[in-house]
Amino acid sequence: MPTITVRFFAAAREAFGARESHISAGSVDELVSTLAEASDPQAATVLSRSSFLVNSVAATDRTAPLADGDTVDVLPPFAGG
């Protein structure tokens, strides 16, 4: 199974208490499930509302295979004004 670098931004960084993590996952869906199972309910909620980038490209197909060394960015909704 590939090892993926996960970068957390904004509320995701706060919920997970880290800027970055390394997870074994074969797809974005699998990565989200793994992170949600290992986290508290607040972090799981943030994940459910987040968008994901794989190597800086929007993850439109969350079942697409990930490769060893890929980077997935977790981007929760941002508030602006």
Residue, then its C-alpha position, 0 to 999 in steps of 0.5 A: m500500500p502506498t505511503i501518502t503525505v497528508r497536509f492539513f490546512a486551517a480547521a483541519r490542522e487544528a482538528f488533527g493537531a498537525r501540519e502533516s502526517h504520513i498515511s498508507a492508503g490506496s485512494v482518497d476515500e480510503l485515506v479519509s476513512t483511515l483518518a476518520e477512524a483514528s480521530d475524534p468526532q470533531a476531526a471526522t466532521v472537518l474531513s466530511r466537509s473538506s475538499f482534497l487535492v492530490n499533488s495540487v490537483a482537485a480530487t474529483d474521483r476519490t476512488a482513483p488510485l494513489a501512488d507512493g509519495d503522493t501528497v494529499d491536501v485537506l482543505p476545509p471550507f474557508a470563511g472570507g470577508 
